[in-house]
């Protein structure tokens, strides 16, 4: 099992420890805990193992149930029960994805000045942009587009062929006829105008 670069191999003598049910409904969530010492650790540590699977009504046996299970391992020094530790840590690992998105989509890792206050203001503005984009995807976008990264959103909706023309002192942006998501984009704009 792998998590954050950590590889766990459960010894055979500990593999018979039973899993305890945490939740059973549309999803089955079970947990157990072991003590494990990696080669680079100076002492054994507590590891809470979580396995999840979608609940199924099929009576036919599968070739291997292991293919249906998702595994998660949490190395912790918290003394709470394993189910409480899972509740505490649940979904926190996705923060790395938000940090990566802020770097690749909004350039939060690029420093433009030597001055501390200028860089602080620059980073805060970029994070405000990112938060506005997240709010936009949650409140305005349809569910099919709400999980898009900013780079994918730009590619799908902004990077489209168009010609900027002028006639009678008026500028017009003529979109390509092949822009298939024009009606979706117009619905998004209407929702934005309704917020005003």
C-alpha positions as CSV (number, residue, x, y, z in Angstrom):
1,X,0.0,0.0,0.0
2,X,1.3,3.5,-0.8
3,X,0.5,6.9,0.7
4,X,2.7,10.0,0.4
5,X,5.7,7.9,-0.6
6,X,5.3,5.5,2.3
7,X,5.3,1.8,1.4
8,X,3.8,-0.6,3.9
9,X,4.1,-4.3,3.8
10,X,2.0,-6.0,6.5
11,X,3.8,-8.9,8.1
12,X,2.1,-12.3,7.7
13,X,1.5,-12.7,11.4
14,X,-0.5,-9.4,11.5
15,X,-2.5,-10.0,8.3
16,X,-5.1,-12.0,10.3
17,X,-6.2,-9.0,12.4
18,X,-9.9,-8.5,11.6
19,X,-11.2,-5.2,10.2
20,X,-13.8,-3.3,12.2
21,X,-16.8,-1.8,10.4
22,X,-16.9,1.9,10.4
23,X,-19.8,2.6,8.0
24,X,-22.1,0.3,6.0
25,X,-24.6,1.7,3.5
26,X,-23.9,2.7,-0.1
27,X,-20.2,2.4,0.8
28,X,-18.5,-0.1,3.1
29,X,-15.7,1.4,5.2
30,X,-13.6,-0.7,7.5
31,X,-10.6,-0.1,9.6
32,X,-7.9,-1.8,11.6
33,X,-4.6,-0.8,13.2
34,X,-1.1,-2.3,13.4
35,X,2.2,-1.2,14.7
36,X,4.9,-0.9,12.0
37,X,8.5,0.1,11.9
38,X,9.9,1.1,8.6
39,X,13.6,0.7,8.0
40,X,14.3,4.4,8.3
41,X,12.3,4.8,11.5
42,X,14.0,4.7,14.9
43,X,10.9,3.3,16.6
44,X,7.6,1.5,15.6
45,X,4.6,3.7,14.9
46,X,0.9,3.2,14.9
47,X,-0.7,2.8,11.5
48,X,-4.4,2.9,11.0
49,X,-5.5,1.0,7.8
50,X,-8.7,1.9,6.1
51,X,-10.4,-0.1,3.3
52,X,-13.4,1.1,1.4
53,X,-15.7,-0.6,-1.2
54,X,-18.9,0.2,-3.0
55,X,-21.8,-1.8,-1.6
56,X,-23.1,-4.4,-4.1
57,X,-26.1,-6.6,-4.3
58,X,-24.5,-9.1,-6.7
59,X,-24.6,-12.6,-5.5
60,X,-22.1,-13.8,-8.0
61,X,-18.6,-14.2,-6.5
62,X,-15.8,-12.0,-7.9
63,X,-12.5,-13.3,-9.1
64,X,-10.8,-11.4,-6.3
65,X,-12.4,-9.0,-3.9
66,X,-9.1,-7.1,-3.5
67,X,-9.7,-5.4,-6.9
68,X,-12.9,-3.8,-5.5
69,X,-11.3,-2.4,-2.4
70,X,-9.6,1.0,-2.0
71,X,-6.9,1.2,0.7
72,X,-5.6,4.1,2.8
73,X,-3.0,4.1,5.5
74,X,-2.6,6.8,8.2
75,X,0.6,6.9,10.3
76,X,-0.3,8.8,13.5
77,X,0.7,9.5,17.0
78,X,-2.9,10.5,18.0
79,X,-4.3,8.1,20.7
80,X,-7.9,8.2,19.5
81,X,-9.7,5.2,18.1
82,X,-9.0,4.3,14.5
83,X,-12.4,5.4,13.2
84,X,-12.0,8.9,14.9
85,X,-8.6,9.2,13.4
86,X,-10.0,8.5,9.9
87,X,-12.7,11.1,10.5
88,X,-10.1,13.6,11.5
89,X,-7.7,13.0,8.6
90,X,-10.4,12.3,5.9
91,X,-10.0,14.4,2.7
92,X,-7.1,16.4,4.0
93,X,-4.7,14.9,1.5
94,X,-6.4,16.8,-1.3
95,X,-4.8,20.0,-0.1
96,X,-1.7,19.1,-2.1
97,X,-4.0,19.3,-5.2
98,X,-5.1,22.8,-4.3
99,X,-1.5,23.9,-3.8
100,X,-0.5,22.4,-7.2
101,X,-3.5,24.1,-8.8
102,X,-2.6,27.5,-7.3
103,X,1.0,27.1,-8.7
104,X,0.2,25.8,-12.2
105,X,-3.0,27.8,-12.8
106,X,-2.4,31.1,-10.9
107,X,1.4,31.3,-10.6
108,X,1.6,31.4,-6.8
109,X,5.1,30.0,-6.9
110,X,6.4,32.9,-9.1
111,X,8.0,35.8,-7.2
112,X,8.2,39.0,-9.2
113,X,9.8,41.5,-6.7
114,X,12.6,41.6,-4.2
115,X,10.4,43.3,-1.6
116,X,8.6,41.2,1.0
117,X,5.4,43.3,1.1
118,X,5.1,43.4,-2.7
119,X,5.4,39.6,-2.9
120,X,2.9,39.2,0.0
121,X,0.4,41.4,-1.8
122,X,1.0,39.6,-5.1
123,X,0.4,36.2,-3.5
124,X,-2.7,37.4,-1.7
125,X,-4.2,38.7,-5.0
126,X,-3.4,35.3,-6.7
127,X,-5.1,33.4,-3.9
128,X,-8.1,35.7,-4.1
129,X,-8.3,34.9,-7.8
130,X,-8.1,31.2,-7.0
131,X,-10.9,31.5,-4.4
132,X,-13.1,33.4,-6.8
133,X,-12.5,30.7,-9.5
134,X,-13.5,28.0,-6.9
135,X,-16.6,29.9,-6.0
136,X,-17.4,30.4,-9.7
137,X,-17.1,26.6,-10.4
138,X,-19.3,25.8,-7.4
139,X,-22.1,28.4,-7.9
140,X,-22.1,29.0,-11.7
141,X,-20.8,26.0,-13.6
142,X,-22.8,23.0,-14.5
143,X,-21.7,19.8,-12.6
144,X,-19.9,18.5,-15.7
145,X,-17.5,21.5,-15.6
146,X,-17.4,22.2,-11.9
147,X,-14.3,19.9,-11.4
148,X,-12.3,21.5,-14.2
149,X,-8.8,22.8,-13.3
150,X,-8.3,26.4,-14.4
151,X,-6.0,25.3,-17.2
152,X,-8.6,23.0,-18.6
153,X,-11.3,25.6,-18.2
154,X,-9.2,28.1,-20.1
155,X,-8.6,25.5,-22.8
156,X,-12.2,24.6,-23.2
157,X,-13.9,28.0,-22.9
158,X,-11.2,30.8,-23.5
159,X,-8.7,29.4,-26.0
160,X,-11.1,29.3,-29.0
161,X,-10.5,30.7,-32.5
162,X,-11.9,34.2,-32.9
163,X,-11.4,37.3,-35.0
164,X,-11.4,40.8,-33.6
165,X,-12.9,43.2,-36.2
166,X,-13.8,46.8,-36.3
167,X,-16.6,48.4,-38.3
168,X,-18.1,51.9,-37.9
169,X,-15.8,52.5,-34.8
170,X,-17.2,49.4,-33.0
171,X,-15.1,46.5,-32.1
172,X,-16.6,43.0,-32.5
173,X,-15.3,39.6,-31.5
174,X,-16.5,37.0,-33.9
175,X,-16.3,33.5,-32.5
176,X,-15.6,30.5,-34.7
177,X,-18.8,28.6,-35.7
178,X,-17.3,25.4,-34.4
179,X,-17.4,26.6,-30.8
180,X,-19.8,24.0,-29.5
181,X,-20.0,25.2,-25.9
182,X,-21.2,28.7,-26.7
183,X,-24.7,28.0,-25.3
184,X,-23.2,26.7,-22.1
185,X,-21.0,29.7,-21.8
186,X,-24.0,32.0,-22.3
187,X,-25.9,30.3,-19.5
188,X,-22.9,30.8,-17.2
189,X,-22.8,34.5,-18.1
190,X,-26.6,34.8,-17.4
191,X,-26.1,33.2,-14.0
192,X,-23.3,35.7,-13.2
193,X,-25.5,38.6,-14.2
194,X,-28.3,37.3,-12.0
195,X,-25.9,37.6,-9.0
196,X,-25.5,41.3,-9.4
